[in-house]
């Protein structure tokens, strides 16, 4: 019996399911769970159908298999010493496993470069539609929060990270396309995404994209891109609203980063409390899960805040207005669910070994993506892989003042990582076939 039709249909259905999954998560990141589950079950079903039809276990060997397993094992160990074992295990099975299942399903069901092209095109179009909706919602008031664009994500930082992941890929593919119509469409996409990113007023994203554009300019040998970027920044000073310019100016106040709460807000207290937590729980952490962090952090933050407040009271008298402001700030702090730094996030949740396995995992991702980009002979793959490396640089730049190790941020990240390893597998398969023919 010929199993090729079953394999082809399974791969095609899986492709459509991945496209639908990305679309649903982009427009409904915090709802529509039943549709997300259906998409995930569909790709798992397609993977299973392939194994049944070919009568063998299909589990591709990748450079990430052992790091992923190590990270999951240590997370499980940390969970059993958690302040809430049940909640930590729930985080691992509902969040972490979803990231890795998404990755393994993609590398084991998507089979061709044409499928990757369609998936990437759908991803870019979806991002463009989300940003277009965001711009409409910004000026009509339906997609705005605290005067910042949030689009479909409820929080400005979430939409900013989403755009920062996709925008570098669009910029790199712009250089790949030679057709004027294709370049026009990608140019419109880049403009809509860039303008949306500005309206999020997320300073971390602005810096991340600036760093990313420098990387692309040098890596693609398009150094004029850097001059264009500087020109646009200079022009923006004269045409952008004053509140955005004020936000931009705070980025340059490096000397105040670790002394002024006006720049970093609650992050200063958050980092101090997180470091204190790590000192008390250096090996196993407090267990995965934002609820664990929220509860433990509240105790440490209040202790640190009270100590600092007492020290200030000894030297400077306080007005009633200042006291009210500080009380309000404490209430806001209590709602924080992560340390606003991805490395502190892993340290707090699963200790030093947890951070080391995380670094091992993503060092492997970086190394593999960069190596494949440099060795690729296909122009499309070269542009795509360069864009993915730029996206990884962007998201880790975000990780210095925020955490991307949570839904939906991590899901979008693993979606892109899955694309990288499908490209690598297809390239390896083509090279093997060519060597056999010779």
C-alpha positions in Angstrom: 0.0 0.0 0.0 1.3 3.4 -1.0 1.5 5.7 2.1 2.6 8.8 0.2 -1.0 10.2 -0.2 -1.6 9.9 3.6 1.8 11.5 4.4 1.1 14.4 2.0 -2.5 15.0 3.3 -1.3 14.8 6.9 1.5 17.4 6.1 -0.9 19.7 4.3 -3.6 19.6 7.0 -0.9 20.2 9.6 0.3 23.3 7.6 -3.3 24.7 7.7 -3.6 24.0 11.4 -0.3 25.8 12.1 -1.5 28.8 10.1 -4.9 28.8 11.9 -3.1 28.4 15.3 -0.9 31.5 14.7 -3.9 33.5 13.5 -6.1 32.6 16.5 -3.3 33.3 19.0 -2.6 36.6 17.3 -6.2 37.9 17.4 -7.4 36.0 20.6 -4.2 35.6 22.8 -6.2 35.3 26.0 -9.4 33.5 24.8 -10.7 31.1 22.2 -9.0 28.2 24.1 -11.1 25.5 22.5 -10.1 26.6 19.0 -6.4 26.7 20.0 -6.7 23.2 21.5 -8.4 21.9 18.3 -5.5 23.3 16.2 -3.0 21.7 18.5 -4.8 18.3 18.5 -5.0 18.5 14.7 -1.3 18.7 14.3 -0.7 16.0 16.9 -3.3 13.9 15.0 -1.5 14.5 11.7 1.8 13.4 13.3 0.2 10.3 14.7 -1.4 9.5 11.3 2.0 9.6 9.6 3.5 7.2 12.2 0.6 4.8 11.8 0.7 4.9 8.0 4.5 4.5 7.9 4.5 2.0 10.8 7.4 3.6 12.6 8.1 6.1 15.2 8.7 9.5 13.7 10.7 11.7 16.1 13.2 13.8 14.4 16.6 14.1 16.0 17.4 17.8 16.5 20.1 19.7 18.5 17.3 20.7 20.9 16.1 17.3 22.0 18.4 16.9 25.0 18.4 20.5 26.1 14.5 20.5 26.1 14.4 17.2 28.0 16.9 18.6 30.6 15.0 21.8 31.0 11.7 19.9 31.5 13.3 17.5 34.0 14.7 20.2 36.1 11.5 22.2 36.0 9.7 19.1 37.3 12.2 18.7 40.1 11.8 22.4 41.1 8.0 21.9 41.0 8.1 19.3 43.8 9.9 21.8 46.1 7.5 24.6 45.0 5.4 26.8 47.3 2.5 25.4 45.4 3.3 22.0 43.8 0.0 21.6 42.0 0.2 25.1 40.4 3.8 24.5 39.3 3.0 21.2 37.7 0.0 22.9 36.0 2.4 25.5 34.6 4.7 22.9 33.2 2.0 20.8 31.6 -0.2 23.6 30.3 2.5 26.0 29.3 6.0 24.5 28.9 4.8 21.3 27.3 2.6 23.3 24.8 5.7 25.2 23.6 7.7 22.0 23.0 4.8 20.0 21.5 4.3 22.9 19.1 8.0 22.7 18.1 8.1 18.9 17.7 4.9 18.8 15.8 6.2 21.3 13.3 9.5 19.6 12.7 7.9 16.2 12.3 5.0 17.2 10.0 6.0 20.1 7.8 8.1 18.7 4.9 8.9 21.2 2.2 10.2 24.7 1.6 7.0 25.7 -0.2 5.0 24.9 3.0 7.5 27.1 5.0 7.0 29.9 2.5 3.2 29.7 2.9 3.4 29.6 6.7 5.8 32.5 6.9 3.6 34.5 4.4 0.5 33.8 6.5 2.5 34.8 9.7 3.5 38.2 8.1 0.0 38.9 6.8 -1.5 38.0 10.2 0.9 40.4 12.0 0.0 43.1 9.5 -3.7 42.6 10.1 -3.3 42.7 13.9 -1.3 46.0 13.6 -3.8 47.5 11.2 -6.6 46.7 13.6 -4.4 48.2 16.4 -4.0 51.4 14.5 -7.7 51.6 13.9 -8.4 50.8 17.5 -5.8 53.4 18.7 -7.5 56.3 16.9 -11.1 55.1 17.8 -10.2 54.3 21.4 -11.1 50.5 21.3 -7.5 49.2 21.3 -5.8 51.5 23.6 -4.8 51.3 27.3 -3.2 54.1 29.3 -2.7 56.0 26.0 -0.8 53.1 24.5 -1.6 50.9 21.6 -2.5 47.4 22.7 -4.3 46.0 19.6 -5.6 42.5 20.5 -3.1 41.9 23.3 -4.6 43.9 26.3 -1.0 45.0 27.2 1.3 47.3 25.3 4.4 45.2 26.1 2.8 42.0 24.7 2.0 43.6 21.3 5.4 45.2 21.3 7.1 41.8 21.7 4.9 40.3 19.1 5.8 42.9 16.5 9.5 42.8 17.5 9.5 39.1 16.7 7.9 39.4 13.2 9.3 42.8 12.0 12.9 41.7 11.6 11.8 38.7 9.4 9.8 41.1 7.2 12.8 43.4 6.8 15.1 40.6 5.8 12.6 39.2 3.3 12.2 42.7 1.8 15.8 42.4 0.6 15.1 38.9 -0.8 12.1 39.8 -3.0 13.0 41.3 -6.3 9.4 41.7 -7.6 8.2 45.3 -7.2 4.7 44.3 -6.2 6.0 42.0 -3.5 8.4 44.6 -2.2 5.5 47.1 -2.1 3.4 44.8 0.0 6.3 44.1 2.4 7.1 47.8 2.6 3.5 48.5 3.7 3.7 45.8 6.2 6.9 47.2 7.7 5.5 50.7 7.9 2.3 49.5 9.6 4.2 47.4 12.1 6.8 50.1 12.8 4.2 52.8 13.3 2.2 50.4 15.6 5.4 49.7 17.6 6.0 53.4 18.1 2.5 53.9 19.4 3.0 51.1 22.0 5.4 53.6 23.6 7.5 50.6 24.7 11.0 51.8 25.2 12.5 48.3 25.4 11.1 47.4 22.0 12.4 50.6 20.5 15.9 49.8 21.7 15.5 46.1 20.7 14.5 47.0 17.1 17.4 49.6 16.9 19.9 46.9 17.9 18.2 44.5 15.5 18.4 46.9 12.5 22.1 47.5 13.2 22.6 43.7 13.1 20.6 43.3 9.8 22.4 46.3 8.3 25.8 44.7 8.9 24.8 41.1 8.3 23.1 41.8 5.0 25.7 44.3 4.0 23.0 46.9 3.7 24.7 49.6 5.8 22.6 52.3 4.2 19.8 50.8 6.3 21.5 52.3 9.4 21.5 55.8 7.8 17.8 55.4 6.9 17.1 54.4 10.4 18.9 57.4 11.9 17.1 59.7 9.3 13.7 58.3 10.3 14.6 58.8 14.0 15.6 62.4 13.4 12.4 63.1 11.4 10.4 61.5 14.1 11.6 64.1 16.6 9.8 66.8 14.6 6.6 64.9 13.7 5.8 62.6 16.6 3.7 63.7 19.5 5.5 65.3 22.5 4.6 62.4 24.8 6.4 59.9 22.6 9.4 62.2 22.3 9.5 62.5 26.1 9.4 58.7 26.4 12.3 58.5 23.9 14.4 61.0 25.9 14.3 58.8 29.0 16.2 56.0 27.1 19.2 58.3 27.0 19.2 58.9 30.7 21.5 56.0 31.4 22.9 57.6 34.6 19.4 57.5 36.1 18.5 53.9 35.2 19.2 52.4 38.6 18.3 55.4 40.7 15.1 56.8 39.3 11.8 54.9 39.5 10.4 57.3 36.9 12.4 55.5 34.2 12.3 51.8 35.3 9.1 52.1 37.5 8.5 49.0 39.7 11.4 47.1 38.0 14.0 48.4 40.5 12.0 47.1 43.5 11.2 43.9 41.5 14.8 43.2 40.7 15.9 43.8 44.3 13.2 41.4 45.6 14.0 38.8 43.0 17.7 38.8 43.9 16.7 38.4 47.6 14.4 35.4 46.6 17.3 33.8 44.7 19.6 34.2 47.6 17.1 32.3 49.8 16.3 29.7 47.1 19.4 29.4 44.9 19.1 25.7 43.8 15.5 24.9 43.3 13.9 28.3 43.2 10.2 28.8 44.3 8.8 26.7 41.5 7.4 27.6 38.0 4.3 29.7 37.8 3.4 33.3 38.0 1.1 32.8 41.0 4.0 31.4 43.0 6.1 34.5 42.2 3.2 36.9 42.9 2.7 35.5 46.4 6.3 35.2 47.4 7.3 38.5 45.7 4.7 40.4 47.7 6.3 39.4 51.0 9.8 40.3 49.8 8.8 43.6 48.1 6.9 44.8 51.1 9.8 44.1 53.4 12.3 45.9 51.1 9.9 48.8 50.5 9.3 49.3 54.2 13.0 49.2 55.0 13.7 51.8 52.3 10.8 53.9 53.5 12.0 53.8 57.1 15.5 54.9 56.0 14.1 57.8 54.0 11.8 58.8 56.9 14.9 59.1 59.2 16.5 61.7 56.9 13.6 63.5 55.1 10.1 64.3 56.2 7.3 63.2 53.9 4.2 65.2 52.7 0.8 63.5 52.8 0.7 63.5 49.0 4.0 61.6 48.7 2.6 59.0 51.2 -0.5 58.5 49.1 1.6 58.0 45.9 3.8 55.4 47.6 0.8 53.5 48.9 -0.6 53.4 45.4 2.7 52.2 44.1 2.8 49.3 46.6 -0.6 48.2 45.5 0.6 48.1 41.9 3.7 46.1 42.8 1.6 43.4 44.4 0.1 42.4 41.0 3.5 41.7 39.4 3.7 38.1 38.2 7.3 37.9 37.0 10.6 39.6 37.7 10.8 41.7 34.6 14.0 40.0 33.5 14.0 36.7 31.8 17.2 35.5 33.5 15.9 36.5 36.9 12.6 34.8 36.0 14.3 31.5 35.5 16.5 31.9 38.5 13.6 32.7 40.8 11.4 29.8 39.4 13.9 27.0 39.1 17.2 28.1 40.6 20.7 28.2 39.1 20.4 24.8 37.4 17.2 25.9 35.8 18.8 29.0 34.3 21.8 27.0 33.1 19.5 24.5 31.2 17.6 27.5 29.8 20.8 29.1 28.6 22.0 25.8 27.1 18.7 25.5 25.2 18.8 28.9 23.7 22.5 29.0 23.1 21.9 25.9 20.9 19.0 27.7 19.2 21.3 30.7 18.4 24.2 28.6 17.3 22.2 26.4 15.0 20.3 29.3 13.4 23.5 31.3 12.8 25.4 28.3 11.5 22.5 27.4 9.1 22.1 31.0 7.9 25.8 31.2 7.1 25.9 27.9 5.3 22.6 28.1 3.4 22.8 28.2 -0.4 19.1 29.1 -0.9 18.5 32.9 -1.1 15.1 32.6 0.5 16.4 30.4 3.4 19.3 32.7 3.9 17.0 35.8 4.2 14.6 33.9 6.4 17.2 32.5 8.8 18.9 36.0 9.0 15.5 37.4 10.0 15.0 34.7 12.6 18.4 35.4 14.1 17.5 39.1 14.2 14.2 38.1 15.9 16.0 36.1 18.6 18.3 39.1 19.2 15.2 41.3 19.5 13.4 39.0 22.0 16.4 38.6 24.2 16.9 42.3 24.2 13.4 42.4 25.6 14.4 39.9 28.2 16.6 42.4 29.9 13.6 44.4 31.2 10.8 42.0 30.7 10.1 38.2 30.5 9.1 36.4 27.3 8.9 33.0 29.0 5.1 32.9 29.3 2.0 32.7 27.0 1.5 34.0 24.4 5.1 35.4 24.0 6.9 32.0 24.3 4.4 30.3 21.9 5.2 32.8 19.1 8.9 32.3 19.8 8.7 28.5 19.6 6.6 28.8 16.4 9.5 30.7 14.8 12.1 28.3 16.3 10.1 25.4 14.8 10.3 27.1 11.3 14.1 27.3 11.7 14.5 23.6 12.3 12.2 22.6 9.5 14.3 24.7 7.2 17.5 23.0 8.5 15.9 19.5 8.1 14.8 20.2 4.6 18.2 21.5 3.6 19.9 18.5 5.1 17.5 16.2 3.3 18.1 17.9 -0.1 21.9 17.7 0.4 21.6 14.0 1.2 19.6 13.4 -1.9 22.0 15.3 -4.1 25.0 13.3 -2.7 23.1 10.0 -3.4 22.5 11.1 -7.0 26.1 11.8 -7.5 
